[in-house]
Amino acid sequence: MTRKMIVAGAQLGPIARSEPRASAVARMCTLMRGAHARGAQLVVFPELALTTFFPRWYMEDPAEIDAWFETEMPNAAVQPLFDLSVELGLGFHLGYAERTAEGRHFNTAILVEAGRIVGKYRKIHLPGHRENEPWRPFQHLEKRYFEKGDLGFPVFDAFGGKTAMCICNDRRWPETWRVLGLGGAELVVLGYNTPLHYPPAPEHDHLQYFHNELSVQAGCYQNGLWAVAVAKAGREEGCDLIGGSVIVAPTGEVVARAATSGDELITAEIDLDRCAEIRANIFNFAQHREPADYTAITAPKPGP
């Protein structure tokens, strides 16, 4: 039985602060129909795909903050995506801000097959800062608005193989990919909102596209898996976000890449059986890993 399938990355251009969720969902539905026309079985949407990237603003009013979060999934605004998933027989990945019944806040992503949620992940590596830093041209307050994810790095039986998720900054950390690889992941899907300008180290601005691809390519090659990494891109509320959405093979090769910073669909046929090329050879974990010598990786982190 073949394990080949077509996957799609549905990059989104900017979403205005005033743009309602229904508008973003309508754009995603258009991309989903395009993915279906290309024969895709899975379409990947970005991190926080329903709204503008709200952590760029400092807010103190809990009600103002909570307005950016979803308390149900699906809800009325997002239901069209779930309905279209059933209609087209097309699965999707969606990133959004989640507020739980207990009032906890997470940067969350879900996997949906045939209109049914089959996997959930909550972002672990939260970048940015907690308090107002007015010297910045824009804030990056993920540590203020989100808790660290509490679900670990799960791997799900979905889309004909072992599928997993991470979110944005997670992709920069090799530990993310290794834990997913150890969990048997064959396909990792993720979204990101990555500013072109990094205020604490502006000398790295010209490297943002390079570092995006470097992180994903290394994660794929060193763990023998496929990845679909998808941006929210373009000039959003005065902040330039990189595009560069990519589909990457287990060899680390980029097999599809977005060419714009707007709504754009990229697709590629992937073969999950190709994961064995790496896992049976260069990165054969059973034969070549030496975890007894890696204890520093999981040692308690130092204090501030």
ABEGO torsion letter per residue (X at the ends): XBABBBBBBBBBBBBBAABBAAAAAAAAAAAAAAAAAAGBABBBBBBGAABBBAAABBBABAAAAAAABBABOBBAAAAAAAAAAAAAGBBBBBBBBBBBAAGBBBBBBBBBBGGBBABBBBBABBBEBABBBAABABBBAAAAABBBBAAEBBBBBBGGBBBBBBBEAAAABAAAAAAAAAAGBABBBBBBBBBABBAABAAAAAAAAAAAAAAAAAAAAAAGBBBBBBBBBEBBGGBBBBBGBBBBBAAGBBABBBABABBBBBBBBBBAAAAAAAAABABBAAAABBAAAAAAAABBBBBX
